[in-house]
Amino acid sequence: MNLTWMLERSARTCAAKPAVVSDLGSMTYAELLSASKRAAAVLRDHGVRPGDRVGVMAYNTPAFAVAAFGIWRAGAALVPINHKLTAHEVAYVTGHAKVRMAVVAEELAGRMREGAPGVVALTTSDNRSGEFDRHVAQAQEWDGVEVGPDAVAQVLYTSGTTSAPKGCLHSHRGLSGVPAYTTAATGLRRDDRFLIAMPIWHAAPLNNWFLSMIYLGGTVVLLKEYHPVAFLEAVQKHRTTAFFGAPIAYLAPLRTLEAAGRDLSGFDLSHMRLWAYGGAPLGAQTVRMLQTAYGSDSFYQVYGMTEMGPVGSALYPQEQVTKAGSIGAGGMPGVDIRVVRADGCDARAGQTGELWLRSGTRMIGYLDDPAATERAFDGDWYKSGDLARVDEDGYLFIVDRLKDVVITGGENVFSPEVEEALRQHPAVQDGAVIGRPHEEWGETVVAVVEANAPVTLEELRRFLATRLAKYKIPRELVVLPSLPRTPSGKVMKHVLREQALPGAH
């Protein structure tokens, strides 16, 4: 029940096999294990002690893997830090998590030092000339310290889609279950070459996909940063077999290539056997389009919460069209799910309630926030804050966040339904729905869109008139250059309200 055991097991059974592959360099399992032991020694020599928290603010590079396993071997907790944060936001995370030391990409060092001048920061660079890289290269291997299964392994910060990010405390014991459940749900194999192009410091790429490959003895292919065309080039060049991304990660390449008069036929994707997506559901029309464009019907949707590791549920390839928009029928292996009505009873077919999850992967709690932890838990259950509808076959459909339901004239408007309809308009690249306070109606529905062509409110209302009930149709339109998103692709509704409705909330 220690994350370092995964690496040790794979290094014993397939020492010469590539563990991490990147355009910046590759490492076998034996090399990664050795580097992690030397990284642990570097951390120890810089004052890191068991129980300390060490930040890593980097891109998808081999150094992230080395640092992570070095941190765990030294008995410390990994605090992955969003590389897109401002200095002010870095100050919040490092201060809240009481980060003692950090491994930082050379390009990001200025922000780290401005935001957290008291944190000892060692740099890593693409050519391995950074301080951390040099120290690791010169250090002697150290086996590290004994770490109990209930010790904190990670402090994962939530996406902050509705409020300030919270630090989720995850133990070695809990996170050790994430790869097993993910593998059981998606059928990952030891011969897979999994492309990680979404930021590896995010919960899903880190724990569902990176750790699953280490657990199996598979190969992780790292793309330093996602770009629509670079993503396709990486799939082709490294002959990857599996990938995970937000829906936009699949849609963006199609739009980018179309604008250049190209399509996916110019890329060899034939070795890909698993396309996973998460962060938002896809409608049947979009699913069919992606299946045709990517030449595959092996799409999986995975749903999970940072607080759960993240694990949750899965929608399998054969269900993608018939149950489009669903997150699946119940929990993935190792996860139990309930849909709980306001009266505390389980929702039946056709009813809506809050999604509750139970698994051994659940977080210990929120860092230094016992009140929020108490609100989030009900015994062994985690109350997700997501509202879900149960259909007649037991499939679950997320209808909204509890905080994001727009109540207008006493009617509940679930934003994902309206957002999916908005995306069908040819001028709308993406859209989100929020509520503006209204004296008579309580709230009025506001559409906020990214447009790829001029569009008016009247056009949208006419378009939606045959698709939605009248009370669901937006009465206001705001066009933004882009929607504010978390790195996992989720729209940050609280930021969107500030941008689109200044002074309204």
C-alpha positions in Angstrom: 0.0 0.0 0.0 2.7 2.4 -1.0 2.9 4.1 -4.4 6.6 3.4 -4.8 5.8 -0.3 -4.7 4.2 0.0 -8.2 7.4 1.2 -9.7 9.6 -1.3 -7.8 7.4 -4.2 -9.0 7.5 -3.1 -12.7 11.3 -2.4 -12.5 11.7 -6.0 -11.3 9.5 -7.6 -13.9 10.3 -5.4 -17.0 13.5 -3.5 -16.1 14.5 -2.7 -19.7 11.1 -1.8 -21.0 10.4 1.9 -21.7 8.5 3.4 -18.7 8.4 7.0 -19.9 8.8 8.2 -23.5 9.1 11.8 -24.6 10.7 13.9 -27.3 12.8 15.2 -24.4 14.2 11.7 -23.6 13.0 8.3 -22.5 13.6 6.2 -19.4 13.3 2.4 -18.8 11.8 1.1 -15.7 15.2 0.5 -14.2 16.3 4.0 -15.1 13.2 5.6 -13.6 13.6 3.6 -10.4 17.2 4.7 -10.1 16.4 8.3 -10.8 13.6 8.3 -8.2 16.0 7.0 -5.6 18.5 9.7 -6.4 15.7 12.3 -6.4 14.7 11.2 -2.9 18.3 11.8 -1.8 18.3 15.3 -3.3 15.1 16.1 -1.5 16.5 14.7 1.8 19.7 16.8 1.4 17.6 19.9 0.9 15.8 19.4 4.2 12.7 17.5 3.1 11.5 15.2 5.9 8.7 12.6 6.1 5.3 14.3 6.2 6.5 17.4 4.4 4.8 18.7 1.3 6.7 19.2 -1.9 5.3 21.0 -4.9 5.9 20.1 -8.6 5.1 22.9 -11.1 6.1 21.5 -14.4 5.0 20.4 -17.8 4.5 16.8 -19.1 8.2 15.8 -18.9 10.1 12.9 -17.5 11.3 15.1 -14.7 7.7 15.1 -13.3 7.8 11.3 -13.0 11.2 11.4 -11.4 10.2 14.1 -8.9 6.9 12.4 -8.0 8.4 9.0 -7.1 11.3 10.7 -5.4 8.9 12.7 -3.2 7.0 9.5 -2.2 10.3 7.6 -1.6 11.4 10.4 0.8 8.1 10.1 2.7 6.8 13.4 1.6 3.5 14.4 -0.1 3.3 15.5 -3.7 1.5 18.8 -4.3 1.0 19.1 -8.1 0.7 22.8 -9.1 -1.1 24.1 -12.2 1.6 25.5 -14.5 -0.9 28.1 -15.7 -1.3 29.8 -12.4 -0.4 33.4 -11.8 2.1 34.3 -9.1 -0.8 35.3 -6.9 -2.4 31.9 -7.3 0.9 30.1 -6.8 1.1 32.0 -3.5 -2.3 30.7 -2.5 -1.6 27.0 -3.2 1.9 26.9 -1.8 0.8 28.8 1.3 -2.3 26.8 1.9 -0.5 23.5 1.4 2.5 24.7 3.4 4.8 23.6 0.6 8.4 23.3 1.9 10.2 22.8 -1.4 9.3 22.7 -5.1 10.6 21.3 -8.4 9.8 23.8 -11.1 10.1 24.0 -14.8 12.8 26.5 -15.7 10.2 28.6 -17.7 8.0 28.9 -14.6 10.6 29.6 -12.0 10.0 33.4 -12.1 6.3 32.9 -11.1 7.2 30.5 -8.4 9.8 32.8 -6.9 7.5 35.8 -7.1 4.5 34.0 -5.6 6.4 31.9 -3.1 9.8 33.5 -2.3 10.1 31.4 0.9 9.9 28.1 -0.9 13.1 26.4 -1.9 12.7 25.9 -5.7 14.9 23.6 -7.8 14.5 24.0 -11.6 14.2 21.4 -14.3 14.8 22.1 -18.0 14.1 20.3 -21.3 17.9 19.6 -21.8 18.2 18.4 -18.2 20.5 21.3 -17.2 18.3 22.6 -14.4 19.3 22.5 -10.8 17.1 19.5 -10.0 18.3 17.6 -13.0 22.0 18.2 -12.2 21.5 17.3 -8.5 19.7 14.1 -9.4 22.4 13.1 -12.0 25.1 13.5 -9.4 23.4 12.0 -6.3 23.8 8.6 -4.9 20.7 6.3 -4.7 18.8 6.3 -1.5 16.1 3.7 -0.7 14.1 6.3 1.3 12.0 5.8 4.3 9.2 3.4 5.3 5.9 5.0 4.6 2.6 3.8 6.2 -0.4 3.1 3.9 -2.4 5.9 5.6 0.3 8.6 5.1 -0.7 11.4 2.8 0.7 10.9 -0.7 -0.9 13.8 -2.6 -2.6 17.1 -2.0 -4.7 17.5 -5.0 -6.4 20.9 -5.6 -9.9 20.8 -7.0 -10.7 22.5 -10.3 -12.4 25.4 -8.6 -15.3 25.5 -11.0 -17.7 26.9 -8.4 -15.4 28.4 -5.7 -11.8 28.7 -4.5 -9.8 25.4 -5.0 -9.7 23.1 -2.0 -6.8 20.7 -1.2 -7.9 17.1 -1.2 -5.7 14.8 1.0 -5.1 11.4 -0.5 -3.3 8.5 1.2 -1.1 5.9 -0.4 -3.7 3.3 0.4 -6.4 5.1 -1.3 -4.5 6.0 -4.4 -3.2 2.5 -4.8 -6.7 1.5 -5.7 -7.2 4.0 -8.5 -5.1 2.1 -11.2 -6.8 -1.2 -10.4 -10.3 0.3 -10.7 -9.3 2.3 -13.8 -7.8 -0.8 -15.5 -10.8 -2.9 -14.7 -13.1 -0.3 -16.2 -11.3 0.5 -19.4 -9.3 -2.7 -20.1 -5.8 -1.1 -20.1 -3.0 -3.6 -20.8 0.7 -3.9 -20.1 1.5 -3.5 -23.8 -0.3 -0.2 -24.0 1.5 3.0 -24.9 -0.7 5.7 -23.2 -0.4 9.3 -24.5 -0.6 11.9 -21.8 -1.2 15.3 -23.4 -3.5 16.8 -20.8 -1.5 18.3 -17.9 -0.1 15.5 -15.8 -0.5 17.4 -12.6 -4.2 17.1 -13.0 -5.9 14.3 -11.0 -7.0 12.1 -14.0 -3.8 12.1 -16.1 -1.7 11.6 -12.9 -3.7 8.9 -11.1 -6.0 7.2 -13.6 -3.5 7.1 -16.5 0.1 7.6 -15.4 -0.2 5.5 -12.3 -2.2 2.8 -14.2 0.7 2.4 -16.7 3.3 2.2 -14.0 1.0 -0.3 -12.1 0.7 -2.5 -15.3 4.3 -2.1 -16.5 3.0 -0.2 -19.6 4.6 2.8 -21.3 3.7 6.4 -20.7 4.2 8.8 -23.7 4.4 12.4 -22.6 3.6 15.4 -24.8 5.0 18.4 -23.1 1.9 20.6 -23.8 -1.3 19.8 -25.7 -1.7 21.4 -29.2 -4.3 20.0 -31.6 -1.8 19.1 -34.3 1.1 18.2 -32.0 -1.3 15.7 -30.3 -2.0 13.9 -33.6 1.7 13.9 -34.5 2.5 12.3 -31.2 0.0 9.6 -31.7 1.5 8.8 -35.1 5.2 9.2 -34.2 5.1 7.2 -30.9 2.5 4.7 -32.1 0.4 5.2 -29.0 -2.5 2.9 -28.3 -4.6 4.9 -25.8 -5.4 8.6 -25.0 -7.5 10.6 -22.6 -8.7 14.2 -23.0 -11.6 16.5 -22.5 -14.1 16.7 -25.4 -12.4 19.8 -26.7 -9.1 17.9 -27.1 -10.9 15.8 -29.8 -12.8 18.6 -31.4 -10.0 21.1 -31.6 -7.9 19.1 -34.1 -10.9 18.7 -36.4 -11.5 22.5 -36.4 -7.8 23.3 -36.7 -7.3 21.0 -39.7 -10.5 22.1 -41.3 -9.4 25.7 -41.2 -6.2 24.6 -43.0 -8.1 22.6 -45.6 -6.9 19.3 -44.1 -8.5 16.4 -42.2 -7.4 13.4 -40.1 -6.7 11.2 -43.1 -3.2 12.7 -43.1 -2.3 11.0 -39.8 -1.9 7.3 -39.0 -4.1 6.6 -36.0 -4.5 2.9 -36.8 -2.7 1.6 -33.7 -5.1 3.5 -31.3 -7.4 1.1 -29.5 -8.8 3.3 -26.7 -10.0 6.9 -26.9 -11.2 8.1 -23.4 -12.8 11.4 -22.6 -14.2 13.1 -19.5 -15.0 16.4 -18.0 -18.3 16.8 -20.0 -20.7 14.4 -21.7 -21.1 14.2 -25.5 -24.4 14.2 -27.4 -25.2 11.4 -29.9 -24.6 13.6 -32.9 -21.1 14.6 -31.6 -20.2 11.0 -30.7 -21.1 9.9 -34.3 -19.1 12.7 -35.7 -16.0 11.8 -33.6 -16.3 8.1 -34.4 -16.4 8.8 -38.1 -13.6 11.4 -38.0 -11.2 9.2 -35.8 -12.2 6.0 -37.6 -13.0 4.2 -34.3 -15.9 3.1 -32.2 -13.6 2.5 -29.2 -14.6 5.6 -27.2 -15.1 5.5 -23.4 -16.4 8.3 -21.2 -15.1 8.3 -17.7 -16.6 10.3 -14.8 -14.8 10.9 -11.6 -14.2 13.5 -8.9 -10.8 14.8 -7.6 -12.1 13.9 -4.1 -12.5 10.3 -5.2 -9.0 9.8 -6.6 -10.6 10.3 -9.2 -12.8 7.3 -9.9 -16.5 7.1 -10.5 -18.2 5.5 -13.5 -17.7 4.7 -17.2 -19.8 4.7 -20.4 -18.5 1.9 -22.7 -18.1 2.0 -26.5 -21.3 0.1 -27.3 -23.3 2.6 -25.2 -21.9 5.8 -26.6 -24.7 6.5 -29.1 -27.7 4.6 -27.4 -26.9 6.2 -24.1 -25.2 9.4 -25.3 -24.9 12.0 -22.5 -24.9 9.3 -19.8 -21.9 8.7 -17.4 -22.8 5.0 -17.3 -25.0 2.6 -15.3 -23.7 2.8 -11.7 -20.1 2.8 -10.6 -17.0 1.3 -12.3 -15.5 -1.8 -10.5 -14.6 -0.8 -7.0 -17.0 2.1 -6.8 -20.5 2.3 -5.5 -22.9 5.1 -6.6 -26.2 6.3 -5.3 -28.5 9.0 -6.6 -30.1 10.6 -3.5 -33.2 12.7 -3.5 -33.7 15.7 -1.3 -35.7 13.6 1.1 -32.7 11.2 1.6 -34.2 8.3 -0.4 -32.6 6.8 -3.5 -34.0 8.2 -6.8 -36.0 5.9 -9.0 -36.3 5.8 -12.8 -37.1 9.3 -14.1 -36.1 11.0 -10.9 -33.2 13.4 -10.1 -31.0 13.6 -7.1 -27.5 14.2 -5.9 -24.8 11.8 -6.9 -23.1 10.1 -4.0 -20.0 7.9 -4.4 -18.3 5.3 -2.1 -14.9 3.7 -2.7 -11.6 3.0 -0.9 -10.0 5.6 -3.0 -11.9 8.5 -1.3 -9.9 11.4 0.0 -9.1 11.6 3.7 -10.6 15.1 3.7 -10.0 18.7 2.7 -6.8 20.2 4.0 -7.4 22.4 7.1 -11.1 22.6 6.3 -13.0 20.2 8.7 -16.3 22.0 8.1 -16.1 21.5 4.3 -15.1 17.9 4.9 -18.1 17.3 7.2 -20.4 18.8 4.6 -19.0 16.6 1.8 -19.2 13.3 3.7 -22.1 11.2 4.9 -20.5 8.2 6.6 -18.5 6.4 3.9 -20.3 8.3 1.1 -18.9 11.4 -0.7 -21.6 13.8 -1.8 -20.5 15.1 -5.2 -22.7 18.1 -5.6 -23.6 16.8 -9.1 -27.3 16.4 -9.9 -28.1 13.2 -11.8 -31.2 11.7 -13.4 -31.8 8.0 -13.5 -33.3 6.6 -16.7 -35.5 3.5 -17.0 -32.4 1.3 -17.6 -30.5 2.6 -14.6 -28.2 4.8 -16.6 -27.1 8.1 -14.9 -27.2 11.5 -16.6 -25.6 14.5 -15.0 -28.1 17.3 -15.3 -26.2 20.0 -13.5 -24.2 21.1 -10.5 -26.4 21.8 -7.6 -25.0 25.3 -7.5 -25.5 25.9 -11.3 -29.2 25.1 -11.7 -31.0 28.2 -13.0 -34.4 28.7 -11.4 -36.6 30.9 -13.5 -40.3 31.5 -12.7 -40.2 28.4 -10.4 -38.9 26.1 -13.2 -35.5 24.4 -13.0 -33.3 24.9 -16.0 -30.4 22.4 -16.2 -27.6 24.1 -18.0 -26.0 21.0 -19.7 -29.2 20.4 -21.7 -29.3 24.0 -23.0 -25.5 24.0 -23.6 -25.7 20.9 -25.8 -28.5 22.5 -27.8 -26.4 25.7 -28.2 -23.5 23.7 -29.6 -25.6 22.4 -32.5 -25.8 26.0 -33.9 -23.2 26.3 -36.7 -22.0 29.6 -35.4 -21.4 28.4 -31.9 -18.0 26.8 -31.2 -18.9 26.3 -27.5 -21.3 27.6 -25.0 -22.3 27.8 -21.4 -25.4 28.8 -19.5 -25.7 30.8 -16.3 -28.4 32.7 -14.5 -28.7 36.4 -13.9 -30.8 37.6 -10.9 -34.2 38.9 -12.0 -36.7 40.8 -9.8 -39.7 39.0 -11.2 -38.5 35.6 -12.4 -35.9 35.0 -9.8 -33.3 34.3 -12.5 -33.2 34.7 -16.2 -31.3 32.3 -18.5 -28.1 33.7 -20.1 -26.1 32.1 -22.9 -22.4 32.7 -23.0 -20.8 31.5 -26.2 -17.6 31.3 -28.2 -18.6 32.1 -31.7 -16.9 31.2 -35.0 -19.2 33.4 -37.0 -21.5 36.4 -36.1 -24.6 35.3 -34.2 -27.4 37.3 -32.6 -29.7 36.5 -29.7 -32.7 36.4 -32.0 -31.1 33.8 -34.3 -30.2 31.6 -31.4 -33.7 31.8 -29.9 -35.3 30.9 -33.2 -32.8 28.0 -33.6 -33.6 26.7 -30.0 -37.4 27.1 -30.3 -37.8 23.7 -31.8 -35.3 22.1 -29.4 -36.1 23.4 -26.0 -39.1 24.4 -23.9 -39.7 28.1 -24.0 -38.6 28.7 -20.4 -35.3 27.1 -21.1 -34.4 29.3 -24.0 -31.8 32.0 -23.1 -33.1 35.6 -22.9 -29.7 37.1 -23.0 -26.6 36.5 -25.0 -23.0 37.2 -24.2 -20.2 36.5 -26.7 -16.7 36.0 -25.4 -13.4 35.3 -27.2 -13.1 32.1 -25.1 -14.8 30.5 -22.1 -12.7 30.3 -18.9 -11.7 26.7 -18.4 -9.8 24.5 -15.9 -6.9 22.5 -17.4 -9.2 19.5 -17.6 -11.6 21.4 -19.9 -14.4 22.2 -17.4 -15.9 25.7 -17.7 -15.3 27.7 -14.5 -18.8 29.0 -13.9 -17.9 31.3 -11.1 -15.2 33.0 -13.3 -17.7 33.1 -16.2 -20.3 34.9 -14.1 -17.7 37.6 -13.2 -16.7 38.0 -16.8 -20.2 37.9 -18.4 -22.3 39.4 -15.6 -20.1 41.9 -13.8 -21.8 43.1 -10.6 -24.7 40.7 -11.0 -23.5 38.1 -8.4 
